[in-house]
Amino acid sequence: MAASPSGFALRMNDTCQGKEVDCGNTVSPYRVCCPEASFCPSQYSVDSCPTASSCTESLVAEPRCANGTWNLNDNKGYFCCLQGMVGY
């Protein structure tokens, strides 16, 4: 897995995969998943951060996915999808 120290989380319409961290619900019916050993601060659950502190400011300044194999999307806010999946 090509994980970054921080990045936007994966939006899934199912459960998180493997050892991913389940950060809860986002836009219904989707869930937010972060790479293993990441944190998802409660104030903005679509962030995957290296600590429990918010990393939103750095992510908005330089948007990227928490896993380099995911695709970054922006629909009134950033989120990531698995390659080959359509984000909306």
C-alpha positions in Angstrom: 0.0 0.0 0.0 1.3 3.4 -0.9 0.1 5.3 2.2 1.0 9.0 2.8 1.4 10.5 6.3 -1.8 12.3 5.6 -4.4 12.6 2.8 -8.1 12.4 2.0 -9.9 9.2 2.9 -11.5 6.6 0.7 -15.3 6.8 0.2 -16.8 3.3 0.1 -20.4 2.1 -0.4 -19.6 -1.0 1.6 -17.4 -1.9 4.5 -13.8 -0.8 4.8 -11.2 -3.3 3.5 -8.7 -5.3 5.4 -6.9 -3.3 8.1 -8.3 0.1 7.0 -9.7 2.3 9.7 -13.5 2.8 9.5 -14.1 6.5 10.1 -17.9 6.2 10.0 -20.6 7.6 7.7 -20.2 10.4 5.3 -22.8 11.3 2.6 -25.4 8.5 2.9 -25.0 5.6 2.1 -21.2 5.9 2.0 -18.5 5.2 4.7 -15.1 6.7 5.0 -12.0 4.5 5.3 -8.4 5.5 6.1 -5.2 3.4 5.7 -4.1 1.3 8.6 -2.5 3.3 11.5 -4.2 6.6 10.3 -6.5 8.7 12.4 -9.7 10.4 11.3 -10.3 13.5 13.4 -14.0 13.8 14.3 -14.4 17.3 13.1 -13.7 16.3 9.5 -13.9 12.5 9.0 -12.7 12.5 5.4 -9.2 13.3 6.5 -6.7 10.6 7.1 -4.1 12.1 9.5 -0.9 10.8 11.1 -2.2 11.8 14.5 -5.5 12.5 16.2 -5.1 16.2 15.4 -6.7 17.8 12.4 -4.6 17.9 9.2 -7.3 19.6 7.1 -5.3 22.8 6.4 -2.4 21.0 4.9 -4.6 18.7 2.8 -6.6 21.6 1.4 -3.4 23.4 0.5 -2.0 20.3 -1.3 -4.9 17.9 -2.0 -3.9 14.2 -2.2 -5.3 10.8 -1.2 -4.0 9.0 1.9 -3.1 6.1 -0.4 -1.4 6.9 -3.7 -3.3 4.2 -5.6 -6.6 5.9 -4.9 -8.1 8.6 -7.2 -8.8 12.1 -5.9 -12.3 13.5 -6.5 -13.9 16.9 -5.7 -17.6 17.3 -5.3 -18.0 20.3 -2.9 -15.2 18.7 -0.9 -12.4 16.2 -1.6 -12.6 12.5 -1.2 -11.0 9.4 -2.8 -12.2 6.4 -4.7 -10.6 3.1 -5.7 -9.1 3.1 -9.2 -11.7 2.3 -11.8 -14.6 3.5 -9.6 -16.6 6.7 -10.4 -16.8 9.4 -7.8 -19.8 11.6 -7.5 
